[in-house]
């Protein structure tokens, strides 16, 4: 199995089998993020989807999630706070 030095947890760890998205962000995740960190992200993504009532088939929702992948996972910044008082009020 291929390993990478993960840019998030800084460990040498197994890379994903394939890019999770067919775009530049997906390629960067594939090259930079390990399987464990990706699993963490998927949990966080589920929170975001539930919190904001996102439909992942909606292109605007996907753009939002890609931007969160880039900010939170690839840059390690805090990204969108999940504030339950703001439920349903996100503006794209
Ligand atoms: Zn990692």
PDB file of the backbone (N, CA, C, O) and the ligand in Angstrom, with CONECT records:
HET     ZN  A 101       1
ATOM      1  N   UNK A   1       0.841  -1.202   0.000  1.00  0.00           N
ATOM      2  CA  UNK A   1       0.000   0.000   0.000  1.00  0.00           C
ATOM      3  C   UNK A   1       0.876   1.253   0.000  1.00  0.00           C
ATOM      4  O   UNK A   1       1.888   1.307   0.700  1.00  0.00           O
ATOM      5  N   UNK A   2       0.495   2.236  -0.769  1.00  0.00           N
ATOM      6  CA  UNK A   2       1.248   3.488  -0.830  1.00  0.00           C
ATOM      7  C   UNK A   2       1.090   4.276   0.460  1.00  0.00           C
ATOM      8  O   UNK A   2      -0.004   4.374   1.017  1.00  0.00           O
ATOM      9  N   UNK A   3       2.202   4.838   0.923  1.00  0.00           N
ATOM     10  CA  UNK A   3       2.093   5.744   2.067  1.00  0.00           C
ATOM     11  C   UNK A   3       2.521   7.141   1.640  1.00  0.00           C
ATOM     12  O   UNK A   3       3.252   7.329   0.668  1.00  0.00           O
ATOM     13  N   UNK A   4       2.039   8.105   2.400  1.00  0.00           N
ATOM     14  CA  UNK A   4       2.381   9.512   2.190  1.00  0.00           C
ATOM     15  C   UNK A   4       2.741  10.092   3.540  1.00  0.00           C
ATOM     16  O   UNK A   4       2.416   9.513   4.576  1.00  0.00           O
ATOM     17  N   UNK A   5       3.412  11.236   3.534  1.00  0.00           N
ATOM     18  CA  UNK A   5       3.475  11.981   4.786  1.00  0.00           C
ATOM     19  C   UNK A   5       2.276  12.914   4.782  1.00  0.00           C
ATOM     20  O   UNK A   5       2.196  13.851   3.987  1.00  0.00           O
ATOM     21  N   UNK A   6       1.361  12.641   5.673  1.00  0.00           N
ATOM     22  CA  UNK A   6       0.097  13.369   5.713  1.00  0.00           C
ATOM     23  C   UNK A   6       0.348  14.811   6.141  1.00  0.00           C
ATOM     24  O   UNK A   6       1.061  15.066   7.112  1.00  0.00           O
ATOM     25  N   UNK A   7      -0.248  15.754   5.403  1.00  0.00           N
ATOM     26  CA  UNK A   7      -0.014  17.158   5.729  1.00  0.00           C
ATOM     27  C   UNK A   7      -0.833  17.589   6.946  1.00  0.00           C
ATOM     28  O   UNK A   7      -0.596  18.668   7.489  1.00  0.00           O
ATOM     29  N   UNK A   8      -1.782  16.776   7.382  1.00  0.00           N
ATOM     30  CA  UNK A   8      -2.598  17.160   8.527  1.00  0.00           C
ATOM     31  C   UNK A   8      -2.017  16.604   9.828  1.00  0.00           C
ATOM     32  O   UNK A   8      -1.774  17.358  10.769  1.00  0.00           O
ATOM     33  N   UNK A   9      -1.792  15.278   9.885  1.00  0.00           N
ATOM     34  CA  UNK A   9      -1.311  14.694  11.141  1.00  0.00           C
ATOM     35  C   UNK A   9       0.203  14.508  11.155  1.00  0.00           C
ATOM     36  O   UNK A   9       0.770  14.128  12.179  1.00  0.00           O
ATOM     37  N   UNK A  10       0.873  14.777  10.011  1.00  0.00           N
ATOM     38  CA  UNK A  10       2.336  14.739   9.900  1.00  0.00           C
ATOM     39  C   UNK A  10       2.922  13.343  10.079  1.00  0.00           C
ATOM     40  O   UNK A  10       4.118  13.204  10.333  1.00  0.00           O
ATOM     41  N   UNK A  11       2.105  12.323   9.951  1.00  0.00           N
ATOM     42  CA  UNK A  11       2.606  10.962  10.054  1.00  0.00           C
ATOM     43  C   UNK A  11       2.786  10.366   8.660  1.00  0.00           C
ATOM     44  O   UNK A  11       2.140  10.791   7.702  1.00  0.00           O
ATOM     45  N   UNK A  12       3.673   9.376   8.561  1.00  0.00           N
ATOM     46  CA  UNK A  12       3.703   8.541   7.370  1.00  0.00           C
ATOM     47  C   UNK A  12       2.562   7.548   7.511  1.00  0.00           C
ATOM     48  O   UNK A  12       2.540   6.746   8.445  1.00  0.00           O
ATOM     49  N   UNK A  13       1.638   7.601   6.607  1.00  0.00           N
ATOM     50  CA  UNK A  13       0.420   6.815   6.780  1.00  0.00           C
ATOM     51  C   UNK A  13      -0.120   6.429   5.410  1.00  0.00           C
ATOM     52  O   UNK A  13       0.228   7.045   4.403  1.00  0.00           O
ATOM     53  N   UNK A  14      -0.974   5.406   5.374  1.00  0.00           N
ATOM     54  CA  UNK A  14      -1.529   4.979   4.085  1.00  0.00           C
ATOM     55  C   UNK A  14      -2.343   6.084   3.418  1.00  0.00           C
ATOM     56  O   UNK A  14      -3.107   6.796   4.070  1.00  0.00           O
ATOM     57  N   UNK A  15      -2.163   6.209   2.109  1.00  0.00           N
ATOM     58  CA  UNK A  15      -2.971   7.181   1.368  1.00  0.00           C
ATOM     59  C   UNK A  15      -4.296   6.545   0.957  1.00  0.00           C
ATOM     60  O   UNK A  15      -4.472   5.329   1.035  1.00  0.00           O
ATOM     61  N   UNK A  16      -5.203   7.377   0.528  1.00  0.00           N
ATOM     62  CA  UNK A  16      -6.492   6.875   0.047  1.00  0.00           C
ATOM     63  C   UNK A  16      -6.285   6.058  -1.226  1.00  0.00           C
ATOM     64  O   UNK A  16      -5.345   6.298  -1.983  1.00  0.00           O
ATOM     65  N   UNK A  17      -7.166   5.099  -1.449  1.00  0.00           N
ATOM     66  CA  UNK A  17      -7.071   4.262  -2.649  1.00  0.00           C
ATOM     67  C   UNK A  17      -7.184   5.092  -3.920  1.00  0.00           C
ATOM     68  O   UNK A  17      -6.531   4.815  -4.926  1.00  0.00           O
ATOM     69  N   UNK A  18      -8.021   6.108  -3.849  1.00  0.00           N
ATOM     70  CA  UNK A  18      -8.188   6.976  -5.030  1.00  0.00           C
ATOM     71  C   UNK A  18      -8.636   8.351  -4.557  1.00  0.00           C
ATOM     72  O   UNK A  18      -9.041   8.529  -3.408  1.00  0.00           O
ATOM     73  N   UNK A  19      -8.558   9.314  -5.458  1.00  0.00           N
ATOM     74  CA  UNK A  19      -9.002  10.669  -5.117  1.00  0.00           C
ATOM     75  C   UNK A  19     -10.490  10.643  -4.775  1.00  0.00           C
ATOM     76  O   UNK A  19     -11.276  10.021  -5.489  1.00  0.00           O
ATOM     77  N   UNK A  20     -10.882  11.307  -3.695  1.00  0.00           N
ATOM     78  CA  UNK A  20     -12.286  11.258  -3.287  1.00  0.00           C
ATOM     79  C   UNK A  20     -13.216  12.077  -4.177  1.00  0.00           C
ATOM     80  O   UNK A  20     -14.418  11.815  -4.220  1.00  0.00           O
ATOM     81  N   UNK A  21     -12.673  13.061  -4.884  1.00  0.00           N
ATOM     82  CA  UNK A  21     -13.475  13.843  -5.831  1.00  0.00           C
ATOM     83  C   UNK A  21     -12.714  13.913  -7.137  1.00  0.00           C
ATOM     84  O   UNK A  21     -11.486  13.835  -7.166  1.00  0.00           O
ATOM     85  N   UNK A  22     -13.470  14.064  -8.226  1.00  0.00           N
ATOM     86  CA  UNK A  22     -12.811  14.189  -9.526  1.00  0.00           C
ATOM     87  C   UNK A  22     -12.552  15.657  -9.838  1.00  0.00           C
ATOM     88  O   UNK A  22     -13.075  16.206 -10.807  1.00  0.00           O
ATOM     89  N   UNK A  23     -11.743  16.272  -9.004  1.00  0.00           N
ATOM     90  CA  UNK A  23     -11.346  17.657  -9.273  1.00  0.00           C
ATOM     91  C   UNK A  23     -10.006  17.905  -8.578  1.00  0.00           C
ATOM     92  O   UNK A  23      -9.429  16.997  -7.979  1.00  0.00           O
ATOM     93  N   UNK A  24      -9.523  19.140  -8.665  1.00  0.00           N
ATOM     94  CA  UNK A  24      -8.195  19.449  -8.131  1.00  0.00           C
ATOM     95  C   UNK A  24      -8.133  19.237  -6.617  1.00  0.00           C
ATOM     96  O   UNK A  24      -7.115  18.789  -6.089  1.00  0.00           O
ATOM     97  N   UNK A  25      -9.216  19.558  -5.928  1.00  0.00           N
ATOM     98  CA  UNK A  25      -9.237  19.363  -4.470  1.00  0.00           C
ATOM     99  C   UNK A  25      -9.108  17.873  -4.146  1.00  0.00           C
ATOM    100  O   UNK A  25      -8.374  17.485  -3.237  1.00  0.00           O
ATOM    101  N   UNK A  26      -9.828  17.050  -4.901  1.00  0.00           N
ATOM    102  CA  UNK A  26      -9.741  15.604  -4.688  1.00  0.00           C
ATOM    103  C   UNK A  26      -8.327  15.090  -4.888  1.00  0.00           C
ATOM    104  O   UNK A  26      -7.854  14.241  -4.133  1.00  0.00           O
ATOM    105  N   UNK A  27      -7.648  15.612  -5.918  1.00  0.00           N
ATOM    106  CA  UNK A  27      -6.268  15.193  -6.172  1.00  0.00           C
ATOM    107  C   UNK A  27      -5.355  15.605  -5.024  1.00  0.00           C
ATOM    108  O   UNK A  27      -4.467  14.850  -4.626  1.00  0.00           O
ATOM    109  N   UNK A  28      -5.573  16.792  -4.500  1.00  0.00           N
ATOM    110  CA  UNK A  28      -4.720  17.258  -3.391  1.00  0.00           C
ATOM    111  C   UNK A  28      -4.964  16.421  -2.151  1.00  0.00           C
ATOM    112  O   UNK A  28      -4.020  16.079  -1.440  1.00  0.00           O
ATOM    113  N   UNK A  29      -6.230  16.084  -1.877  1.00  0.00           N
ATOM    114  CA  UNK A  29      -6.519  15.207  -0.735  1.00  0.00           C
ATOM    115  C   UNK A  29      -5.808  13.870  -0.924  1.00  0.00           C
ATOM    116  O   UNK A  29      -5.214  13.330   0.010  1.00  0.00           O
ATOM    117  N   UNK A  30      -5.878  13.351  -2.134  1.00  0.00           N
ATOM    118  CA  UNK A  30      -5.263  12.054  -2.403  1.00  0.00           C
ATOM    119  C   UNK A  30      -3.761  12.089  -2.158  1.00  0.00           C
ATOM    120  O   UNK A  30      -3.194  11.127  -1.640  1.00  0.00           O
ATOM    121  N   UNK A  31      -3.112  13.193  -2.528  1.00  0.00           N
ATOM    122  CA  UNK A  31      -1.654  13.292  -2.406  1.00  0.00           C
ATOM    123  C   UNK A  31      -1.197  13.696  -1.011  1.00  0.00           C
ATOM    124  O   UNK A  31      -0.037  13.472  -0.664  1.00  0.00           O
ATOM    125  N   UNK A  32      -2.075  14.284  -0.199  1.00  0.00           N
ATOM    126  CA  UNK A  32      -1.617  14.933   1.037  1.00  0.00           C
ATOM    127  C   UNK A  32      -2.260  14.405   2.316  1.00  0.00           C
ATOM    128  O   UNK A  32      -1.730  14.636   3.403  1.00  0.00           O
ATOM    129  N   UNK A  33      -3.376  13.708   2.216  1.00  0.00           N
ATOM    130  CA  UNK A  33      -4.168  13.383   3.412  1.00  0.00           C
ATOM    131  C   UNK A  33      -4.251  11.864   3.583  1.00  0.00           C
ATOM    132  O   UNK A  33      -4.530  11.137   2.629  1.00  0.00           O
ATOM    133  N   UNK A  34      -4.004  11.397   4.806  1.00  0.00           N
ATOM    134  CA  UNK A  34      -4.023   9.957   5.066  1.00  0.00           C
ATOM    135  C   UNK A  34      -5.457   9.447   5.291  1.00  0.00           C
ATOM    136  O   UNK A  34      -6.404  10.222   5.421  1.00  0.00           O
ATOM    137  N   UNK A  35      -5.573   8.132   5.332  1.00  0.00           N
ATOM    138  CA  UNK A  35      -6.908   7.529   5.475  1.00  0.00           C
ATOM    139  C   UNK A  35      -7.576   7.919   6.791  1.00  0.00           C
ATOM    140  O   UNK A  35      -8.778   8.182   6.824  1.00  0.00           O
ATOM    141  N   UNK A  36      -6.790   7.959   7.891  1.00  0.00           N
ATOM    142  CA  UNK A  36      -7.375   8.309   9.192  1.00  0.00           C
ATOM    143  C   UNK A  36      -7.926   9.731   9.189  1.00  0.00           C
ATOM    144  O   UNK A  36      -9.027   9.992   9.674  1.00  0.00           O
ATOM    145  N   UNK A  37      -7.128  10.649   8.628  1.00  0.00           N
ATOM    146  CA  UNK A  37      -7.585  12.039   8.610  1.00  0.00           C
ATOM    147  C   UNK A  37      -8.801  12.194   7.707  1.00  0.00           C
ATOM    148  O   UNK A  37      -9.700  12.987   7.991  1.00  0.00           O
ATOM    149  N   UNK A  38      -8.823  11.432   6.618  1.00  0.00           N
ATOM    150  CA  UNK A  38     -10.000  11.485   5.740  1.00  0.00           C
ATOM    151  C   UNK A  38     -11.242  10.974   6.474  1.00  0.00           C
ATOM    152  O   UNK A  38     -12.329  11.533   6.325  1.00  0.00           O
ATOM    153  N   UNK A  39     -11.078   9.911   7.267  1.00  0.00           N
ATOM    154  CA  UNK A  39     -12.225   9.405   8.046  1.00  0.00           C
ATOM    155  C   UNK A  39     -12.726  10.470   9.019  1.00  0.00           C
ATOM    156  O   UNK A  39     -13.931  10.660   9.185  1.00  0.00           O
ATOM    157  N   UNK A  40     -11.775  11.166   9.661  1.00  0.00           N
ATOM    158  CA  UNK A  40     -12.172  12.267  10.557  1.00  0.00           C
ATOM    159  C   UNK A  40     -12.963  13.323   9.799  1.00  0.00           C
ATOM    160  O   UNK A  40     -13.979  13.835  10.271  1.00  0.00           O
ATOM    161  N   UNK A  41     -12.453  13.633   8.590  1.00  0.00           N
ATOM    162  CA  UNK A  41     -13.141  14.646   7.787  1.00  0.00           C
ATOM    163  C   UNK A  41     -14.565  14.197   7.459  1.00  0.00           C
ATOM    164  O   UNK A  41     -15.498  14.996   7.534  1.00  0.00           O
ATOM    165  N   UNK A  42     -14.739  12.915   7.093  1.00  0.00           N
ATOM    166  CA  UNK A  42     -16.070  12.446   6.714  1.00  0.00           C
ATOM    167  C   UNK A  42     -17.059  12.609   7.868  1.00  0.00           C
ATOM    168  O   UNK A  42     -18.227  12.934   7.657  1.00  0.00           O
ATOM    169  N   UNK A  43     -16.572  12.376   9.100  1.00  0.00           N
ATOM    170  CA  UNK A  43     -17.448  12.613  10.257  1.00  0.00           C
ATOM    171  C   UNK A  43     -17.817  14.087  10.359  1.00  0.00           C
ATOM    172  O   UNK A  43     -18.971  14.443  10.598  1.00  0.00           O
ATOM    173  N   UNK A  44     -16.809  14.935  10.173  1.00  0.00           N
ATOM    174  CA  UNK A  44     -17.061  16.378  10.248  1.00  0.00           C
ATOM    175  C   UNK A  44     -18.014  16.804   9.121  1.00  0.00           C
ATOM    176  O   UNK A  44     -18.907  17.628   9.320  1.00  0.00           O
ATOM    177  N   UNK A  45     -17.802  16.226   7.947  1.00  0.00           N
ATOM    178  CA  UNK A  45     -18.649  16.568   6.809  1.00  0.00           C
ATOM    179  C   UNK A  45     -20.104  16.175   7.075  1.00  0.00           C
ATOM    180  O   UNK A  45     -21.028  16.904   6.714  1.00  0.00           O
ATOM    181  N   UNK A  46     -20.297  15.018   7.708  1.00  0.00           N
ATOM    182  CA  UNK A  46     -21.658  14.592   8.034  1.00  0.00           C
ATOM    183  C   UNK A  46     -22.318  15.594   8.981  1.00  0.00           C
ATOM    184  O   UNK A  46     -23.498  15.916   8.842  1.00  0.00           O
ATOM    185  N   UNK A  47     -21.534  16.080   9.948  1.00  0.00           N
ATOM    186  CA  UNK A  47     -22.048  17.126  10.840  1.00  0.00           C
ATOM    187  C   UNK A  47     -22.477  18.357  10.054  1.00  0.00           C
ATOM    188  O   UNK A  47     -23.558  18.902  10.277  1.00  0.00           O
ATOM    189  N   UNK A  48     -21.619  18.790   9.132  1.00  0.00           N
ATOM    190  CA  UNK A  48     -21.929  19.987   8.341  1.00  0.00           C
ATOM    191  C   UNK A  48     -23.190  19.765   7.508  1.00  0.00           C
ATOM    192  O   UNK A  48     -24.058  20.635   7.437  1.00  0.00           O
ATOM    193  N   UNK A  49     -23.283  18.589   6.878  1.00  0.00           N
ATOM    194  CA  UNK A  49     -24.442  18.301   6.014  1.00  0.00           C
ATOM    195  C   UNK A  49     -25.723  18.306   6.836  1.00  0.00           C
ATOM    196  O   UNK A  49     -26.736  18.875   6.428  1.00  0.00           O
ATOM    197  N   UNK A  50     -25.666  17.660   8.008  1.00  0.00           N
ATOM    198  CA  UNK A  50     -26.854  17.608   8.854  1.00  0.00           C
ATOM    199  C   UNK A  50     -27.184  18.988   9.402  1.00  0.00           C
ATOM    200  O   UNK A  50     -28.342  19.402   9.448  1.00  0.00           O
ATOM    201  N   UNK A  51     -26.147  19.676   9.811  1.00  0.00           N
ATOM    202  CA  UNK A  51     -26.336  20.971  10.444  1.00  0.00           C
ATOM    203  C   UNK A  51     -26.967  21.978   9.496  1.00  0.00           C
ATOM    204  O   UNK A  51     -27.899  22.695   9.859  1.00  0.00           O
ATOM    205  N   UNK A  52     -26.445  22.019   8.275  1.00  0.00           N
ATOM    206  CA  UNK A  52     -26.919  23.017   7.318  1.00  0.00           C
ATOM    207  C   UNK A  52     -28.005  22.467   6.408  1.00  0.00           C
ATOM    208  O   UNK A  52     -28.517  23.192   5.554  1.00  0.00           O
ATOM    209  N   UNK A  53     -28.365  21.204   6.573  1.00  0.00           N
ATOM    210  CA  UNK A  53     -29.370  20.626   5.697  1.00  0.00           C
ATOM    211  C   UNK A  53     -28.927  20.616   4.245  1.00  0.00           C
ATOM    212  O   UNK A  53     -29.720  20.881   3.342  1.00  0.00           O
ATOM    213  N   UNK A  54     -27.635  20.304   4.023  1.00  0.00           N
ATOM    214  CA  UNK A  54     -27.099  20.320   2.662  1.00  0.00           C
ATOM    215  C   UNK A  54     -27.548  19.089   1.889  1.00  0.00           C
ATOM    216  O   UNK A  54     -27.688  17.996   2.437  1.00  0.00           O
ATOM    217  N   UNK A  55     -27.770  19.305   0.598  1.00  0.00           N
ATOM    218  CA  UNK A  55     -28.019  18.194  -0.311  1.00  0.00           C
ATOM    219  C   UNK A  55     -26.752  18.019  -1.139  1.00  0.00           C
ATOM    220  O   UNK A  55     -26.446  18.864  -1.980  1.00  0.00           O
ATOM    221  N   UNK A  56     -26.004  16.925  -0.911  1.00  0.00           N
ATOM    222  CA  UNK A  56     -24.716  16.776  -1.617  1.00  0.00           C
ATOM    223  C   UNK A  56     -24.846  16.692  -3.136  1.00  0.00           C
ATOM    224  O   UNK A  56     -23.846  16.791  -3.847  1.00  0.00           O
ATOM    225  N   UNK A  57     -26.077  16.509  -3.644  1.00  0.00           N
ATOM    226  CA  UNK A  57     -26.260  16.522  -5.099  1.00  0.00           C
ATOM    227  C   UNK A  57     -26.376  17.944  -5.637  1.00  0.00           C
ATOM    228  O   UNK A  57     -26.298  18.174  -6.843  1.00  0.00           O
ATOM    229  N   UNK A  58     -26.565  18.897  -4.716  1.00  0.00           N
ATOM    230  CA  UNK A  58     -26.713  20.300  -5.102  1.00  0.00           C
ATOM    231  C   UNK A  58     -25.323  20.882  -5.368  1.00  0.00           C
ATOM    232  O   UNK A  58     -24.466  20.852  -4.485  1.00  0.00           O
ATOM    233  N   UNK A  59     -25.088  21.413  -6.581  1.00  0.00           N
ATOM    234  CA  UNK A  59     -23.740  21.925  -6.886  1.00  0.00           C
ATOM    235  C   UNK A  59     -23.267  22.989  -5.896  1.00  0.00           C
ATOM    236  O   UNK A  59     -22.078  23.047  -5.579  1.00  0.00           O
ATOM    237  N   UNK A  60     -24.174  23.828  -5.405  1.00  0.00           N
ATOM    238  CA  UNK A  60     -23.759  24.854  -4.442  1.00  0.00           C
ATOM    239  C   UNK A  60     -23.323  24.222  -3.132  1.00  0.00           C
ATOM    240  O   UNK A  60     -22.360  24.669  -2.509  1.00  0.00           O
ATOM    241  N   UNK A  61     -24.031  23.187  -2.716  1.00  0.00           N
ATOM    242  CA  UNK A  61     -23.650  22.487  -1.487  1.00  0.00           C
ATOM    243  C   UNK A  61     -22.290  21.824  -1.668  1.00  0.00           C
ATOM    244  O   UNK A  61     -21.457  21.836  -0.762  1.00  0.00           O
ATOM    245  N   UNK A  62     -22.074  21.242  -2.855  1.00  0.00           N
ATOM    246  CA  UNK A  62     -20.769  20.605  -3.097  1.00  0.00           C
ATOM    247  C   UNK A  62     -19.646  21.627  -3.081  1.00  0.00           C
ATOM    248  O   UNK A  62     -18.574  21.367  -2.533  1.00  0.00           O
ATOM    249  N   UNK A  63     -19.887  22.807  -3.688  1.00  0.00           N
ATOM    250  CA  UNK A  63     -18.856  23.847  -3.669  1.00  0.00           C
ATOM    251  C   UNK A  63     -18.522  24.223  -2.230  1.00  0.00           C
ATOM    252  O   UNK A  63     -17.354  24.403  -1.885  1.00  0.00           O
ATOM    253  N   UNK A  64     -19.545  24.339  -1.398  1.00  0.00           N
ATOM    254  CA  UNK A  64     -19.323  24.676   0.008  1.00  0.00           C
ATOM    255  C   UNK A  64     -18.465  23.595   0.674  1.00  0.00           C
ATOM    256  O   UNK A  64     -17.523  23.907   1.403  1.00  0.00           O
ATOM    257  N   UNK A  65     -18.792  22.342   0.424  1.00  0.00           N
ATOM    258  CA  UNK A  65     -18.029  21.253   1.055  1.00  0.00           C
ATOM    259  C   UNK A  65     -16.589  21.211   0.538  1.00  0.00           C
ATOM    260  O   UNK A  65     -15.660  20.963   1.306  1.00  0.00           O
ATOM    261  N   UNK A  66     -16.404  21.453  -0.774  1.00  0.00           N
ATOM    262  CA  UNK A  66     -15.030  21.487  -1.297  1.00  0.00           C
ATOM    263  C   UNK A  66     -14.242  22.608  -0.620  1.00  0.00           C
ATOM    264  O   UNK A  66     -13.078  22.432  -0.262  1.00  0.00           O
ATOM    265  N   UNK A  67     -14.888  23.757  -0.452  1.00  0.00           N
ATOM    266  CA  UNK A  67     -14.166  24.871   0.172  1.00  0.00           C
ATOM    267  C   UNK A  67     -13.814  24.534   1.614  1.00  0.00           C
ATOM    268  O   UNK A  67     -12.771  24.950   2.118  1.00  0.00           O
ATOM    269  N   UNK A  68     -14.688  23.779   2.277  1.00  0.00           N
ATOM    270  CA  UNK A  68     -14.387  23.365   3.651  1.00  0.00           C
ATOM    271  C   UNK A  68     -13.263  22.334   3.690  1.00  0.00           C
ATOM    272  O   UNK A  68     -12.424  22.350   4.591  1.00  0.00           O
ATOM    273  N   UNK A  69     -13.253  21.434   2.702  1.00  0.00           N
ATOM    274  CA  UNK A  69     -12.145  20.466   2.620  1.00  0.00           C
ATOM    275  C   UNK A  69     -10.825  21.220   2.496  1.00  0.00           C
ATOM    276  O   UNK A  69      -9.846  20.900   3.171  1.00  0.00           O
ATOM    277  N   UNK A  70     -10.813  22.224   1.625  1.00  0.00           N
ATOM    278  CA  UNK A  70      -9.577  22.963   1.401  1.00  0.00           C
ATOM    279  C   UNK A  70      -9.157  23.709   2.667  1.00  0.00           C
ATOM    280  O   UNK A  70      -7.990  23.674   3.057  1.00  0.00           O
ATOM    281  N   UNK A  71     -10.118  24.385   3.306  1.00  0.00           N
ATOM    282  CA  UNK A  71      -9.780  25.208   4.471  1.00  0.00           C
ATOM    283  C   UNK A  71      -9.422  24.348   5.676  1.00  0.00           C
ATOM    284  O   UNK A  71      -8.387  24.555   6.308  1.00  0.00           O
ATOM    285  N   UNK A  72     -10.271  23.397   5.986  1.00  0.00           N
ATOM    286  CA  UNK A  72     -10.129  22.645   7.234  1.00  0.00           C
ATOM    287  C   UNK A  72      -9.083  21.545   7.092  1.00  0.00           C
ATOM    288  O   UNK A  72      -8.215  21.385   7.949  1.00  0.00           O
ATOM    289  N   UNK A  73      -9.175  20.785   5.995  1.00  0.00           N
ATOM    290  CA  UNK A  73      -8.332  19.601   5.881  1.00  0.00           C
ATOM    291  C   UNK A  73      -6.966  19.947   5.289  1.00  0.00           C
ATOM    292  O   UNK A  73      -5.937  19.518   5.812  1.00  0.00           O
ATOM    293  N   UNK A  74      -6.951  20.714   4.208  1.00  0.00           N
ATOM    294  CA  UNK A  74      -5.686  20.960   3.525  1.00  0.00           C
ATOM    295  C   UNK A  74      -4.903  22.104   4.163  1.00  0.00           C
ATOM    296  O   UNK A  74      -3.675  22.046   4.221  1.00  0.00           O
ATOM    297  N   UNK A  75      -5.586  23.141   4.642  1.00  0.00           N
ATOM    298  CA  UNK A  75      -4.877  24.268   5.252  1.00  0.00           C
ATOM    299  C   UNK A  75      -4.837  24.175   6.766  1.00  0.00           C
ATOM    300  O   UNK A  75      -4.055  24.878   7.406  1.00  0.00           O
ATOM    301  N   UNK A  76      -5.678  23.308   7.360  1.00  0.00           N
ATOM    302  CA  UNK A  76      -5.666  23.143   8.809  1.00  0.00           C
ATOM    303  C   UNK A  76      -6.232  24.322   9.566  1.00  0.00           C
ATOM    304  O   UNK A  76      -5.896  24.537  10.731  1.00  0.00           O
ATOM    305  N   UNK A  77      -7.095  25.095   8.910  1.00  0.00           N
ATOM    306  CA  UNK A  77      -7.733  26.208   9.593  1.00  0.00           C
ATOM    307  C   UNK A  77      -9.064  25.739  10.177  1.00  0.00           C
ATOM    308  O   UNK A  77      -9.500  24.615   9.930  1.00  0.00           O
ATOM    309  N   UNK A  78      -9.697  26.606  10.947  1.00  0.00           N
ATOM    310  CA  UNK A  78     -10.860  26.135  11.689  1.00  0.00           C
ATOM    311  C   UNK A  78     -12.115  26.003  10.826  1.00  0.00           C
ATOM    312  O   UNK A  78     -12.995  25.202  11.141  1.00  0.00           O
ATOM    313  N   UNK A  79     -12.208  26.773   9.748  1.00  0.00           N
ATOM    314  CA  UNK A  79     -13.351  26.622   8.858  1.00  0.00           C
ATOM    315  C   UNK A  79     -14.650  27.095   9.472  1.00  0.00           C
ATOM    316  O   UNK A  79     -14.673  27.877  10.422  1.00  0.00           O
ATOM    317  N   UNK A  80     -15.705  26.607   8.913  1.00  0.00           N
ATOM    318  CA  UNK A  80     -17.043  27.014   9.325  1.00  0.00           C
ATOM    319  C   UNK A  80     -17.349  26.442  10.706  1.00  0.00           C
ATOM    320  O   UNK A  80     -17.273  25.231  10.914  1.00  0.00           O
ATOM    321  N   UNK A  81     -17.691  27.306  11.635  1.00  0.00           N
ATOM    322  CA  UNK A  81     -18.100  26.823  12.953  1.00  0.00           C
ATOM    323  C   UNK A  81     -19.461  26.143  12.832  1.00  0.00           C
ATOM    324  O   UNK A  81     -20.351  26.629  12.133  1.00  0.00           O
ATOM    325  N   UNK A  82     -19.608  25.035  13.510  1.00  0.00           N
ATOM    326  CA  UNK A  82     -20.920  24.400  13.559  1.00  0.00           C
ATOM    327  C   UNK A  82     -21.630  24.944  14.797  1.00  0.00           C
ATOM    328  O   UNK A  82     -21.444  24.473  15.919  1.00  0.00           O
ATOM    329  N   UNK A  83     -22.447  25.951  14.536  1.00  0.00           N
ATOM    330  CA  UNK A  83     -23.148  26.659  15.606  1.00  0.00           C
ATOM    331  C   UNK A  83     -24.624  26.295  15.468  1.00  0.00           C
ATOM    332  O   UNK A  83     -25.295  26.728  14.531  1.00  0.00           O
ATOM    333  N   UNK A  84     -25.110  25.511  16.391  1.00  0.00           N
ATOM    334  CA  UNK A  84     -26.465  24.971  16.212  1.00  0.00           C
ATOM    335  C   UNK A  84     -27.540  26.055  16.249  1.00  0.00           C
ATOM    336  O   UNK A  84     -28.663  25.821  15.803  1.00  0.00           O
ATOM    337  N   UNK A  85     -27.214  27.233  16.774  1.00  0.00           N
ATOM    338  CA  UNK A  85     -28.219  28.302  16.784  1.00  0.00           C
ATOM    339  C   UNK A  85     -28.432  28.866  15.377  1.00  0.00           C
ATOM    340  O   UNK A  85     -29.416  29.560  15.119  1.00  0.00           O
ATOM    341  N   UNK A  86     -27.492  28.558  14.465  1.00  0.00           N
ATOM    342  CA  UNK A  86     -27.584  29.099  13.104  1.00  0.00           C
ATOM    343  C   UNK A  86     -28.216  28.105  12.132  1.00  0.00           C
ATOM    344  O   UNK A  86     -28.152  28.292  10.917  1.00  0.00           O
ATOM    345  N   UNK A  87     -28.815  27.066  12.661  1.00  0.00           N
ATOM    346  CA  UNK A  87     -29.300  25.991  11.795  1.00  0.00           C
ATOM    347  C   UNK A  87     -30.183  26.499  10.662  1.00  0.00           C
ATOM    348  O   UNK A  87     -31.124  27.264  10.878  1.00  0.00           O
ATOM    349  N   UNK A  88     -29.858  26.058   9.455  1.00  0.00           N
ATOM    350  CA  UNK A  88     -30.675  26.370   8.303  1.00  0.00           C
ATOM    351  C   UNK A  88     -30.497  27.777   7.754  1.00  0.00           C
ATOM    352  O   UNK A  88     -31.171  28.154   6.795  1.00  0.00           O
ATOM    353  N   UNK A  89     -29.598  28.561   8.349  1.00  0.00           N
ATOM    354  CA  UNK A  89     -29.509  29.958   7.925  1.00  0.00           C
ATOM    355  C   UNK A  89     -28.290  30.250   7.064  1.00  0.00           C
ATOM    356  O   UNK A  89     -27.983  31.411   6.797  1.00  0.00           O
ATOM    357  N   UNK A  90     -27.593  29.202   6.628  1.00  0.00           N
ATOM    358  CA  UNK A  90     -26.391  29.467   5.829  1.00  0.00           C
ATOM    359  C   UNK A  90     -26.775  30.116   4.498  1.00  0.00           C
ATOM    360  O   UNK A  90     -27.781  29.770   3.879  1.00  0.00           O
ATOM    361  N   UNK A  91     -25.937  31.066   4.080  1.00  0.00           N
ATOM    362  CA  UNK A  91     -26.119  31.705   2.771  1.00  0.00           C
ATOM    363  C   UNK A  91     -24.982  31.265   1.883  1.00  0.00           C
ATOM    364  O   UNK A  91     -23.821  31.278   2.293  1.00  0.00           O
ATOM    365  N   UNK A  92     -25.311  30.877   0.668  1.00  0.00           N
ATOM    366  CA  UNK A  92     -24.242  30.509  -0.269  1.00  0.00           C
ATOM    367  C   UNK A  92     -23.850  31.719  -1.082  1.00  0.00           C
ATOM    368  O   UNK A  92     -22.965  31.630  -1.933  1.00  0.00           O
TER     369      UNK A  92
HETATM  370 ZN    ZN A 101      -3.265  12.184   8.594  1.00  0.00          ZN
END
